[in-house]
Amino acid sequence: MDIPSALQHWPLQAVLALVAGAVVLLAPRVLNYAVAAYLIAVGALGLLHFYDGQAIRPQTILALVAGVLVLIRPNILSYIVGIYLILLGLIESGVIRI
């Protein structure tokens, strides 16, 4: 099975978001871990595209770094998520080019 082609046919990030959201709603105490796991999983999926010969996108590195930071310092979750979302928006809109 070719992993990168499977990624194109399955909305894995959407499935991850649904699972993480359900986990947070069912057990709010695991919010930090659910967010960290989601960000790390999104980063890992981005790295799989590198395996296919594509360039690593800045969003991939941003998600990995944010996920690790949430695991290391869970008390700053809101700051990390806020900064992550702002940087992601700036990158996606083309204001920041890397």
Secondary structure, 3 states (H helix, E strand, C coil): CCHHHHHHHCCHHHHHHHHHHHHHHHCHHHHHHHHHHHHHHHHHHHHHHHHCCCCCCHHHHHHHHHHHHHHHCHHHHHHHHHHHHHHHHHHHHCCCCC
